[in-house]
Amino acid sequence: MDTAQVQRLGDDLAEYVGDVFASLRYAGWQDRAGHYLRGLMLDGRRKSIQPMAARLHGPHEQALNHFVTNSPWDVTPVRRRIAERMSEAMDSVAWAIDDTGLLKYGKASPCVARQYTGTAGKITNCQVAVSVSLVTETASCPVDWRLFVPESWDPASPKAATDAVERRRRAQIPDTIGYTPKWRLALAMVDELLGWGLRPRVLVADAGYGDAGQFRQALAERGIDYAVQVAHTVTAYPLDVQRTTVPYRGDGPYPKQIYRQPAPTIRDLLATAGPKAARPVTWRDSSRHRNGRPVPMSSKFVFQRVRPAGPAIRSANLGHDLPEAWLIAEWPAGEPEPVKYWLSNLPATTAKRTLIRLAKLRWRIEHDYREVKTGLGLDHYEGRTWQGWHHHTTLVSAAHAFLTLQRLDPKTRAPE
């Protein structure tokens, strides 16, 4: 947006900053937050502190830098208020778990390492940020973040770099923070949002999270419905599989019934069904138009009720039938096998179109990742501290949430 557009939103932004940043009680901190949000929203190629301060013609660069890098304000109450406001305004369909790579040069930024990111589609030098977003068919907003700590940054890991301790000291990473799998970071954020009194209708995620049986089991234990993508190597039993009892020898507790036969992969499970089992489903209109009308999104899918059978799920259900789930596979016409797979613990009565709409809903977050990067400078932060990174991402979320609220308000002329 240009300066005039930002100024037109001045009263709304002042009210928003006073509410979302109410926990920042030191003199000048709320003003700095408001200036930073204006800097993020103003047009400009770089959204790092120096060029933003120059465009704002107000706060000094040093003051903004101190606010983001050194001021000890807590991001948690700010993120909580963003989540509460967006939950009220969006009537979100789902929570989406995802991660994105922030490409970096050098090795001084906290947790930067050579690692895979879908942003570049390869292993490259980057940070990886894990997020939880509230999602609808037309909008999404990231409300919580975690910075992934690679094993090379964890002195307790055998894969730690030789200078890991010194790099952590310079980046001011707390000693209690170490390598944690991304799915555990996601689960910690889910628990945080639950602690704020929020609850999803359904949770969606890609295979980086869906493949972890521990993650799916943990969601089920929390009473959370999910529709997550999985790899074809995930195992599951057909619905009618029978448990058997281990022979009893009288030298201990009576044994529980177990599933003795090995579980097939979901690809093998669907191979017997074949492409004839795929049925066409249309789940929403696309952004493309033909003859003045939107082109519907459609493909062919196979649906089966199965019992997922990973070690974590089997261990949690010893002596009981494994829980039922939907196995969904996209099998376009002409393809020799399915191209994508999902598992969902939604009820057996759930409509097929609803299953596909939810399974495909994660696409929305990719749109907003691009917006928070290119438009709001998520990956433009040049600071080199753990605290500064979390302050910056929280401020980017706040700016994105404010713009989303403006778009959702029918009384407001949506900012460009």
C-alpha positions, 0 to 999 in steps of 0.5 A: 500500500502507499502512504495515503492508503495507510493513512486512511486506515489510521484510526482502524490501525490505532484501535487494532494496535491498542487491542492486540498489543495491550500487553506491551505496557512500557512507554513507547512500545505500542507506538513502535509496534504501530510504526513497524506494522505501517512499515511492513504494509507500506510499498517497498522491496525490502521490509528490513528495519533500515529501509522501513525506517526511511520510508516511515519518516518518523521513528528512528532506525535505532529505536525500531531495531531496539524494539524488535531485537532487544526489548523483552516483550513477550510474544505469547499474549500478542499471538493469543489476541491475534488468534482470538480476534481472527477466530471471531472474525473468520469463522475458520473452517480448519487449522492448517499446520505447515512450514516454510523456508526462509532463504538466507546467506551466511550462517549467523542467523538463528537456526540457519542451516542447509536443509530441505525446504519446499520453498526452493524445492531442494536442500539449501541454506535457510531457516524453517518456520513452522506455523498454525494458521486459521483457514477458510475457503477465502482467507487464512492467517498464521497465528502461531510460530515456531522456529525449527532448530536443526540438529546441527544447532543442538549441542546435545545432538551427535550431528551438532556443528563444532561451533554450535555452542558459540553460534547459539550464544551469539544468537541468544538461543535459550539453553532449554531449546534444542532439536525437536521434530517439526510435528512435535513443534506443531503439536506444542502450538496446537496445545497452546491454542487449546490453552487459549480456549480455541478449538478447530473444527478440523486440522489439515496438514501435509505429509510432513506431519501426517506421516507421523503416526504419533502426531495423528494419535495425539490429535485423536487423543485431544478429540481433534478431527483431522484430514492429513496428507500421507505418503503411500508407505503409511500402513493400514489394515482393511476395516474387516481385519480380525484380531487374534489371541496369543496362546495362553500358557498360564504364566502371567496375565491373560494375553490381549488380543493383537493384530498378528498379520503385518499391515499392508501399505495404503498403496498396496491396499488400494491396488486391489481396488484398481482405478475403476473404484475411483469416482469423480468429485467436484469440491469447489470453483477454481480461480480460472474462468471459461466463458465467463464462469469459474472452472470447477475443481474436480478429479477422481478419488477412491474412498475406503474405511481402514484401520491405520496401523503405525507403531504409535497407534497400535501401541496406544490401542493394545487389546482393542480394535484399531480406530477407523479412518477414511483413506482417501486417494486421488486417482486421476483418469489415465494414471497407473496409481493414485497421485496423493493420499490422505487419512482422516478420522472424520465420521463414516457419515461424512460426505465425500465432497466434504472430505475432499474439500477439507483434504484440499483446503491446505492450498490456501496457506500457500497463497498467504505464505507468498503474501507474508513473504513478498508483501509483508517481509516475513523473510526480510528480517536481518537480525541475528537473535532468537528473540528478534526473529520471534518478534518479527514474525509476530509483527508480520502476523499482526500486519497480515491479520489487520489486512485480513480483517479489513478485507473481511469487513463489508464496511471497509474498502479493502486495501490493495 
